[in-house]
Amino acid sequence: MRRMEFKMERSGLTQIGDRLSVTEGKLPTSYYYTIEHAIAMSGNYTVSERLKSREGVVVDIIETEKGFFVIMEFDE
């Protein structure tokens, strides 16, 4: 299992246990991921850290002073 963190701007867009799809975006030297339909966005990952799965499960939602963070698990 692989866990990834995504930044979410507003609460209530997803819940723990939801199975969600992600899309991959490409930058010149890295990749980033967005939870479908623009729910949250990941940080940047190098080519060797590239995600193989395109669907995962929300395992936690953390609220901090900087916003909400969605933790997803992927089968990898």
Backbone atoms as SQL, in Angstrom:
CREATE TABLE atoms (id INTEGER PRIMARY KEY, chain TEXT, resi INTEGER, resn TEXT, atom TEXT, x REAL, y REAL, z REAL);
INSERT INTO atoms VALUES
  (1, 'A', 1, 'MET', 'N', 0.835, -1.183, 0.000),
  (2, 'A', 1, 'MET', 'CA', 0.000, 0.000, 0.000),
  (3, 'A', 1, 'MET', 'C', 0.879, 1.246, 0.000),
  (4, 'A', 2, 'ARG', 'N', 0.463, 2.217, -0.740),
  (5, 'A', 2, 'ARG', 'CA', 1.170, 3.498, -0.791),
  (6, 'A', 2, 'ARG', 'C', 0.217, 4.599, -0.342),
  (7, 'A', 3, 'ARG', 'N', 0.695, 5.468, 0.532),
  (8, 'A', 3, 'ARG', 'CA', -0.112, 6.593, 1.013),
  (9, 'A', 3, 'ARG', 'C', 0.396, 7.891, 0.404),
  (10, 'A', 4, 'MET', 'N', -0.555, 8.749, 0.025),
  (11, 'A', 4, 'MET', 'CA', -0.218, 10.056, -0.527),
  (12, 'A', 4, 'MET', 'C', -1.101, 11.105, 0.123),
  (13, 'A', 5, 'GLU', 'N', -0.560, 12.320, 0.212),
  (14, 'A', 5, 'GLU', 'CA', -1.274, 13.434, 0.824),
  (15, 'A', 5, 'GLU', 'C', -1.695, 14.427, -0.259),
  (16, 'A', 6, 'PHE', 'N', -2.919, 14.911, -0.146),
  (17, 'A', 6, 'PHE', 'CA', -3.484, 15.878, -1.080),
  (18, 'A', 6, 'PHE', 'C', -4.019, 17.062, -0.290),
  (19, 'A', 7, 'LYS', 'N', -3.824, 18.268, -0.783),
  (20, 'A', 7, 'LYS', 'CA', -4.313, 19.494, -0.135),
  (21, 'A', 7, 'LYS', 'C', -5.718, 19.785, -0.643),
  (22, 'A', 8, 'MET', 'N', -6.654, 19.956, 0.307),
  (23, 'A', 8, 'MET', 'CA', -8.048, 20.247, -0.023),
  (24, 'A', 8, 'MET', 'C', -8.394, 21.603, 0.585),
  (25, 'A', 9, 'GLU', 'N', -8.996, 22.486, -0.183),
  (26, 'A', 9, 'GLU', 'CA', -9.269, 23.853, 0.264),
  (27, 'A', 9, 'GLU', 'C', -10.496, 23.978, 1.152),
  (28, 'A', 10, 'ARG', 'N', -11.513, 23.132, 0.945),
  (29, 'A', 10, 'ARG', 'CA', -12.754, 23.224, 1.724),
  (30, 'A', 10, 'ARG', 'C', -13.110, 21.877, 2.314),
  (31, 'A', 11, 'SER', 'N', -13.769, 21.886, 3.449),
  (32, 'A', 11, 'SER', 'CA', -14.199, 20.626, 4.068),
  (33, 'A', 11, 'SER', 'C', -15.454, 20.100, 3.382),
  (34, 'A', 12, 'GLY', 'N', -15.727, 18.832, 3.598),
  (35, 'A', 12, 'GLY', 'CA', -16.956, 18.234, 3.106),
  (36, 'A', 12, 'GLY', 'C', -16.950, 17.785, 1.660),
  (37, 'A', 13, 'LEU', 'N', -15.830, 17.869, 0.972),
  (38, 'A', 13, 'LEU', 'CA', -15.779, 17.466, -0.435),
  (39, 'A', 13, 'LEU', 'C', -15.637, 15.957, -0.601),
  (40, 'A', 14, 'THR', 'N', -15.146, 15.288, 0.436),
  (41, 'A', 14, 'THR', 'CA', -15.005, 13.836, 0.419),
  (42, 'A', 14, 'THR', 'C', -15.062, 13.336, 1.859),
  (43, 'A', 15, 'GLN', 'N', -15.209, 12.024, 2.027),
  (44, 'A', 15, 'GLN', 'CA', -15.289, 11.420, 3.356),
  (45, 'A', 15, 'GLN', 'C', -14.357, 10.222, 3.436),
  (46, 'A', 16, 'ILE', 'N', -13.989, 9.859, 4.651),
  (47, 'A', 16, 'ILE', 'CA', -13.166, 8.665, 4.862),
  (48, 'A', 16, 'ILE', 'C', -13.918, 7.453, 4.324),
  (49, 'A', 17, 'GLY', 'N', -13.206, 6.616, 3.580),
  (50, 'A', 17, 'GLY', 'CA', -13.788, 5.423, 2.987),
  (51, 'A', 17, 'GLY', 'C', -14.186, 5.586, 1.531),
  (52, 'A', 18, 'ASP', 'N', -14.236, 6.819, 1.036),
  (53, 'A', 18, 'ASP', 'CA', -14.579, 7.045, -0.370),
  (54, 'A', 18, 'ASP', 'C', -13.496, 6.482, -1.285),
  (55, 'A', 19, 'ARG', 'N', -13.911, 5.824, -2.365),
  (56, 'A', 19, 'ARG', 'CA', -12.990, 5.349, -3.399),
  (57, 'A', 19, 'ARG', 'C', -13.021, 6.385, -4.503),
  (58, 'A', 20, 'LEU', 'N', -11.862, 7.014, -4.771),
  (59, 'A', 20, 'LEU', 'CA', -11.789, 8.120, -5.713),
  (60, 'A', 20, 'LEU', 'C', -10.727, 7.888, -6.775),
  (61, 'A', 21, 'SER', 'N', -10.916, 8.515, -7.916),
  (62, 'A', 21, 'SER', 'CA', -9.948, 8.462, -9.010),
  (63, 'A', 21, 'SER', 'C', -9.061, 9.692, -8.965),
  (64, 'A', 22, 'VAL', 'N', -7.840, 9.544, -9.471),
  (65, 'A', 22, 'VAL', 'CA', -6.921, 10.670, -9.576),
  (66, 'A', 22, 'VAL', 'C', -6.436, 10.784, -11.025),
  (67, 'A', 23, 'THR', 'N', -6.136, 12.012, -11.437),
  (68, 'A', 23, 'THR', 'CA', -5.551, 12.237, -12.751),
  (69, 'A', 23, 'THR', 'C', -4.127, 12.734, -12.558),
  (70, 'A', 24, 'GLU', 'N', -3.288, 12.446, -13.529),
  (71, 'A', 24, 'GLU', 'CA', -1.880, 12.817, -13.458),
  (72, 'A', 24, 'GLU', 'C', -1.623, 14.035, -14.335),
  (73, 'A', 25, 'GLY', 'N', -0.894, 14.994, -13.783),
  (74, 'A', 25, 'GLY', 'CA', -0.450, 16.155, -14.539),
  (75, 'A', 25, 'GLY', 'C', 1.061, 16.116, -14.667),
  (76, 'A', 26, 'LYS', 'N', 1.598, 16.657, -15.753),
  (77, 'A', 26, 'LYS', 'CA', 3.041, 16.604, -15.984),
  (78, 'A', 26, 'LYS', 'C', 3.621, 18.006, -16.025),
  (79, 'A', 27, 'LEU', 'N', 4.690, 18.172, -15.276),
  (80, 'A', 27, 'LEU', 'CA', 5.507, 19.380, -15.327),
  (81, 'A', 27, 'LEU', 'C', 6.801, 19.017, -16.041),
  (82, 'A', 28, 'PRO', 'N', 7.665, 19.967, -16.349),
  (83, 'A', 28, 'PRO', 'CA', 8.896, 19.626, -17.072),
  (84, 'A', 28, 'PRO', 'C', 9.752, 18.544, -16.402),
  (85, 'A', 29, 'THR', 'N', 9.831, 18.541, -15.079),
  (86, 'A', 29, 'THR', 'CA', 10.693, 17.547, -14.412),
  (87, 'A', 29, 'THR', 'C', 9.981, 16.751, -13.333),
  (88, 'A', 30, 'SER', 'N', 8.664, 16.863, -13.228),
  (89, 'A', 30, 'SER', 'CA', 7.940, 16.136, -12.186),
  (90, 'A', 30, 'SER', 'C', 6.477, 15.916, -12.575),
  (91, 'A', 31, 'TYR', 'N', 5.766, 15.209, -11.690),
  (92, 'A', 31, 'TYR', 'CA', 4.355, 14.903, -11.887),
  (93, 'A', 31, 'TYR', 'C', 3.576, 15.347, -10.658),
  (94, 'A', 32, 'TYR', 'N', 2.288, 15.650, -10.842),
  (95, 'A', 32, 'TYR', 'CA', 1.407, 15.960, -9.722),
  (96, 'A', 32, 'TYR', 'C', 0.073, 15.270, -9.979),
  (97, 'A', 33, 'TYR', 'N', -0.736, 15.120, -8.941),
  (98, 'A', 33, 'TYR', 'CA', -1.990, 14.377, -9.047),
  (99, 'A', 33, 'TYR', 'C', -3.142, 15.192, -8.481),
  (100, 'A', 34, 'THR', 'N', -4.291, 15.070, -9.124),
  (101, 'A', 34, 'THR', 'CA', -5.499, 15.770, -8.712),
  (102, 'A', 34, 'THR', 'C', -6.596, 14.746, -8.483),
  (103, 'A', 35, 'ILE', 'N', -7.251, 14.815, -7.318),
  (104, 'A', 35, 'ILE', 'CA', -8.396, 13.942, -7.061),
  (105, 'A', 35, 'ILE', 'C', -9.542, 14.444, -7.932),
  (106, 'A', 36, 'GLU', 'N', -10.154, 13.512, -8.689),
  (107, 'A', 36, 'GLU', 'CA', -11.267, 13.859, -9.583),
  (108, 'A', 36, 'GLU', 'C', -12.378, 14.500, -8.786),
  (109, 'A', 37, 'HIS', 'N', -12.946, 15.276, -9.176),
  (110, 'A', 37, 'HIS', 'CA', -13.233, 16.450, -9.930),
  (111, 'A', 37, 'HIS', 'C', -12.740, 17.666, -9.180),
  (112, 'A', 38, 'ALA', 'N', -11.436, 17.824, -9.183),
  (113, 'A', 38, 'ALA', 'CA', -10.749, 18.967, -8.566),
  (114, 'A', 38, 'ALA', 'C', -11.047, 19.097, -7.073),
  (115, 'A', 39, 'ILE', 'N', -11.103, 17.956, -6.374),
  (116, 'A', 39, 'ILE', 'CA', -11.339, 17.971, -4.928),
  (117, 'A', 39, 'ILE', 'C', -10.089, 18.417, -4.194),
  (118, 'A', 40, 'ALA', 'N', -8.931, 17.871, -4.577),
  (119, 'A', 40, 'ALA', 'CA', -7.671, 18.178, -3.895),
  (120, 'A', 40, 'ALA', 'C', -6.507, 17.900, -4.830),
  (121, 'A', 41, 'MET', 'N', -5.333, 18.472, -4.496),
  (122, 'A', 41, 'MET', 'CA', -4.150, 18.323, -5.341),
  (123, 'A', 41, 'MET', 'C', -2.953, 17.892, -4.500),
  (124, 'A', 42, 'SER', 'N', -2.115, 17.067, -5.094),
  (125, 'A', 42, 'SER', 'CA', -0.906, 16.593, -4.419),
  (126, 'A', 42, 'SER', 'C', 0.236, 17.580, -4.606),
  (127, 'A', 43, 'GLY', 'N', 1.342, 17.288, -3.944),
  (128, 'A', 43, 'GLY', 'CA', 2.585, 17.994, -4.211),
  (129, 'A', 43, 'GLY', 'C', 3.197, 17.423, -5.477),
  (130, 'A', 44, 'ASN', 'N', 4.422, 17.794, -5.771),
  (131, 'A', 44, 'ASN', 'CA', 5.111, 17.306, -6.960),
  (132, 'A', 44, 'ASN', 'C', 5.926, 16.059, -6.627),
  (133, 'A', 45, 'TYR', 'N', 5.976, 15.135, -7.576),
  (134, 'A', 45, 'TYR', 'CA', 6.701, 13.880, -7.415),
  (135, 'A', 45, 'TYR', 'C', 7.655, 13.691, -8.593),
  (136, 'A', 46, 'THR', 'N', 8.822, 13.122, -8.312),
  (137, 'A', 46, 'THR', 'CA', 9.800, 12.856, -9.362),
  (138, 'A', 46, 'THR', 'C', 9.343, 11.665, -10.210),
  (139, 'A', 47, 'VAL', 'N', 10.037, 11.431, -11.293),
  (140, 'A', 47, 'VAL', 'CA', 9.703, 10.322, -12.189),
  (141, 'A', 47, 'VAL', 'C', 9.744, 8.987, -11.443),
  (142, 'A', 48, 'SER', 'N', 10.727, 8.787, -10.577),
  (143, 'A', 48, 'SER', 'CA', 10.836, 7.520, -9.844),
  (144, 'A', 48, 'SER', 'C', 9.732, 7.349, -8.795),
  (145, 'A', 49, 'GLU', 'N', 9.062, 8.432, -8.399),
  (146, 'A', 49, 'GLU', 'CA', 7.976, 8.381, -7.417),
  (147, 'A', 49, 'GLU', 'C', 6.598, 8.369, -8.083),
  (148, 'A', 50, 'ARG', 'N', 6.566, 8.269, -9.379),
  (149, 'A', 50, 'ARG', 'CA', 5.325, 8.349, -10.147),
  (150, 'A', 50, 'ARG', 'C', 4.310, 7.291, -9.689),
  (151, 'A', 51, 'LEU', 'N', 3.062, 7.692, -9.581),
  (152, 'A', 51, 'LEU', 'CA', 1.973, 6.825, -9.133),
  (153, 'A', 51, 'LEU', 'C', 1.548, 5.893, -10.259),
  (154, 'A', 52, 'LYS', 'N', 1.411, 4.602, -9.951),
  (155, 'A', 52, 'LYS', 'CA', 1.000, 3.624, -10.958),
  (156, 'A', 52, 'LYS', 'C', -0.512, 3.428, -10.974),
  (157, 'A', 53, 'SER', 'N', -1.139, 3.503, -9.804),
  (158, 'A', 53, 'SER', 'CA', -2.594, 3.340, -9.686),
  (159, 'A', 53, 'SER', 'C', -3.298, 4.650, -10.018),
  (160, 'A', 54, 'ARG', 'N', -4.527, 4.561, -10.438),
  (161, 'A', 54, 'ARG', 'CA', -5.319, 5.763, -10.700),
  (162, 'A', 54, 'ARG', 'C', -6.575, 5.808, -9.840),
  (163, 'A', 55, 'GLU', 'N', -6.663, 4.889, -8.863),
  (164, 'A', 55, 'GLU', 'CA', -7.806, 4.867, -7.960),
  (165, 'A', 55, 'GLU', 'C', -7.329, 4.478, -6.572),
  (166, 'A', 56, 'GLY', 'N', -7.856, 5.176, -5.555),
  (167, 'A', 56, 'GLY', 'CA', -7.463, 4.904, -4.186),
  (168, 'A', 56, 'GLY', 'C', -8.611, 5.150, -3.230),
  (169, 'A', 57, 'VAL', 'N', -8.339, 4.907, -1.937),
  (170, 'A', 57, 'VAL', 'CA', -9.339, 5.046, -0.887),
  (171, 'A', 57, 'VAL', 'C', -8.882, 6.120, 0.092),
  (172, 'A', 58, 'VAL', 'N', -9.813, 6.993, 0.479),
  (173, 'A', 58, 'VAL', 'CA', -9.522, 8.019, 1.482),
  (174, 'A', 58, 'VAL', 'C', -9.450, 7.339, 2.845),
  (175, 'A', 59, 'VAL', 'N', -8.293, 7.451, 3.526),
  (176, 'A', 59, 'VAL', 'CA', -8.124, 6.822, 4.833),
  (177, 'A', 59, 'VAL', 'C', -8.128, 7.832, 5.983),
  (178, 'A', 60, 'ASP', 'N', -7.914, 9.111, 5.679),
  (179, 'A', 60, 'ASP', 'CA', -7.917, 10.123, 6.728),
  (180, 'A', 60, 'ASP', 'C', -8.086, 11.510, 6.111),
  (181, 'A', 61, 'ILE', 'N', -8.689, 12.404, 6.882),
  (182, 'A', 61, 'ILE', 'CA', -8.786, 13.814, 6.509),
  (183, 'A', 61, 'ILE', 'C', -8.324, 14.608, 7.722),
  (184, 'A', 62, 'ILE', 'N', -7.271, 15.389, 7.534),
  (185, 'A', 62, 'ILE', 'CA', -6.652, 16.122, 8.635),
  (186, 'A', 62, 'ILE', 'C', -6.912, 17.614, 8.444),
  (187, 'A', 63, 'GLU', 'N', -7.403, 18.260, 9.505),
  (188, 'A', 63, 'GLU', 'CA', -7.621, 19.705, 9.462),
  (189, 'A', 63, 'GLU', 'C', -6.498, 20.390, 10.229),
  (190, 'A', 64, 'THR', 'N', -5.809, 21.321, 9.564),
  (191, 'A', 64, 'THR', 'CA', -4.754, 22.103, 10.201),
  (192, 'A', 64, 'THR', 'C', -5.049, 23.574, 9.972),
  (193, 'A', 65, 'GLU', 'N', -4.216, 24.432, 10.532),
  (194, 'A', 65, 'GLU', 'CA', -4.387, 25.860, 10.301),
  (195, 'A', 65, 'GLU', 'C', -4.120, 26.249, 8.856),
  (196, 'A', 66, 'LYS', 'N', -3.419, 25.380, 8.108),
  (197, 'A', 66, 'LYS', 'CA', -3.134, 25.649, 6.692),
  (198, 'A', 66, 'LYS', 'C', -4.198, 25.103, 5.759),
  (199, 'A', 67, 'GLY', 'N', -5.162, 24.384, 6.283),
  (200, 'A', 67, 'GLY', 'CA', -6.232, 23.835, 5.458),
  (201, 'A', 67, 'GLY', 'C', -6.487, 22.376, 5.768),
  (202, 'A', 68, 'PHE', 'N', -7.083, 21.692, 4.821),
  (203, 'A', 68, 'PHE', 'CA', -7.449, 20.291, 4.975),
  (204, 'A', 68, 'PHE', 'C', -6.522, 19.426, 4.120),
  (205, 'A', 69, 'PHE', 'N', -6.147, 18.286, 4.649),
  (206, 'A', 69, 'PHE', 'CA', -5.273, 17.357, 3.926),
  (207, 'A', 69, 'PHE', 'C', -5.955, 15.995, 3.869),
  (208, 'A', 70, 'VAL', 'N', -6.082, 15.467, 2.663),
  (209, 'A', 70, 'VAL', 'CA', -6.687, 14.167, 2.427),
  (210, 'A', 70, 'VAL', 'C', -5.563, 13.150, 2.276),
  (211, 'A', 71, 'ILE', 'N', -5.615, 12.092, 3.055),
  (212, 'A', 71, 'ILE', 'CA', -4.649, 10.992, 2.942),
  (213, 'A', 71, 'ILE', 'C', -5.338, 9.850, 2.214),
  (214, 'A', 72, 'MET', 'N', -4.732, 9.441, 1.092),
  (215, 'A', 72, 'MET', 'CA', -5.289, 8.329, 0.310),
  (216, 'A', 72, 'MET', 'C', -4.316, 7.166, 0.265),
  (217, 'A', 73, 'GLU', 'N', -4.863, 5.957, 0.180),
  (218, 'A', 73, 'GLU', 'CA', -4.086, 4.737, 0.036),
  (219, 'A', 73, 'GLU', 'C', -4.319, 4.160, -1.343),
  (220, 'A', 74, 'PHE', 'N', -3.227, 3.748, -1.979),
  (221, 'A', 74, 'PHE', 'CA', -3.270, 3.151, -3.314),
  (222, 'A', 74, 'PHE', 'C', -2.644, 1.759, -3.262),
  (223, 'A', 75, 'ASP', 'N', -3.163, 0.830, -4.057),
  (224, 'A', 75, 'ASP', 'CA', -2.592, -0.516, -4.145),
  (225, 'A', 75, 'ASP', 'C', -1.376, -0.496, -5.033),
  (226, 'A', 76, 'GLU', 'N', -0.204, -0.416, -4.416),
  (227, 'A', 76, 'GLU', 'CA', 1.067, -0.445, -5.144),
  (228, 'A', 76, 'GLU', 'C', 2.081, -1.188, -4.337);
